[in-house]
Amino acid sequence: MNLAKVSANGQITVPAEIRRLLGLKSGDKILFFQNPNGEVVINNASAQAIYKAQKAFEGVAEQMGVENEDDVQALVNEVRYGKA
């Protein structure tokens, strides 16, 4: 368990162990959200954005027939140069 103190102007210092756990570095933003049971959870906002993007793209590779790195490179070449 880690404890943080709220300053007079509402600021907290995230304990080092929690910063490491969340992969936080200077300048990162923290996302606060409340679960249905009332529990408040914090996440690294950057990581949360990546998870959201991954979920949005779930299944797209299969739909496009992308099965391996060669298929990815062929798509990149098509976009860059207009050829596979």
C-alpha positions as CSV (number, residue, x, y, z in Angstrom):
1,M,0.0,0.0,0.0
2,N,1.2,3.5,-0.8
3,L,0.1,6.8,0.7
4,A,0.1,10.2,-0.8
5,K,-0.7,13.5,0.8
6,V,-2.9,16.2,-0.9
7,S,-1.4,19.7,-0.7
8,A,-3.4,22.8,0.1
9,N,-3.9,23.4,-3.7
10,G,-5.0,19.9,-4.4
11,Q,-1.7,18.4,-5.7
12,I,-0.3,15.0,-4.9
13,T,3.0,13.3,-5.5
14,V,2.6,9.9,-6.9
15,P,4.8,7.5,-5.0
16,A,7.8,6.2,-6.9
17,E,6.6,2.5,-6.7
18,I,3.3,3.5,-8.4
19,R,5.0,5.6,-11.0
20,R,7.1,2.6,-11.9
21,L,4.1,0.3,-11.9
22,L,2.2,2.6,-14.3
23,G,5.2,3.5,-16.4
24,L,4.8,7.2,-15.6
25,K,7.5,9.8,-16.3
26,S,7.7,13.5,-16.0
27,G,5.0,15.3,-18.0
28,D,2.8,12.2,-18.4
29,K,-0.9,12.6,-17.6
30,I,-2.9,10.5,-15.2
31,L,-6.4,9.3,-16.0
32,F,-8.8,8.9,-13.0
33,F,-12.0,7.0,-13.4
34,Q,-14.6,5.5,-11.1
35,N,-15.7,1.9,-11.3
36,P,-19.4,1.1,-10.8
37,N,-18.7,0.0,-7.2
38,G,-17.4,3.5,-6.4
39,E,-13.7,2.6,-6.4
40,V,-11.5,5.2,-8.1
41,V,-8.7,3.9,-10.3
42,I,-5.8,5.7,-11.8
43,N,-4.0,4.8,-15.1
44,N,-1.4,6.2,-17.3
45,A,-3.4,8.2,-19.8
46,S,-1.0,7.5,-22.7
47,A,-1.2,3.7,-22.0
48,Q,-5.0,3.9,-21.8
49,A,-5.1,5.6,-25.2
50,I,-3.0,2.9,-26.7
51,Y,-5.3,0.2,-25.2
52,K,-8.3,2.0,-26.6
53,A,-6.8,2.2,-30.1
54,Q,-5.8,-1.5,-29.9
55,K,-9.4,-2.4,-29.0
56,A,-10.7,-0.3,-31.9
57,F,-8.5,-2.1,-34.4
58,E,-9.2,-5.5,-33.0
59,G,-9.9,-7.9,-35.9
60,V,-9.0,-5.4,-38.7
61,A,-5.8,-7.3,-39.7
62,E,-7.7,-10.5,-40.2
63,Q,-10.4,-8.7,-42.2
64,M,-7.7,-7.2,-44.5
65,G,-5.9,-10.6,-44.9
66,V,-2.8,-9.4,-43.0
67,E,-1.2,-12.5,-41.5
68,N,2.5,-11.7,-41.2
69,E,5.2,-9.0,-41.5
70,D,5.5,-9.4,-45.2
71,D,1.8,-8.5,-45.5
72,V,2.3,-5.4,-43.4
73,Q,5.2,-4.3,-45.5
74,A,3.2,-4.9,-48.7
75,L,0.5,-2.5,-47.3
76,V,3.1,0.1,-46.4
77,N,4.6,-0.1,-49.9
78,E,1.1,0.2,-51.4
79,V,0.4,3.4,-49.4
80,R,3.9,4.9,-49.9
81,Y,4.5,4.0,-53.5
82,G,1.2,2.9,-54.9
83,K,2.4,-0.7,-55.4
84,A,2.6,-3.9,-53.4
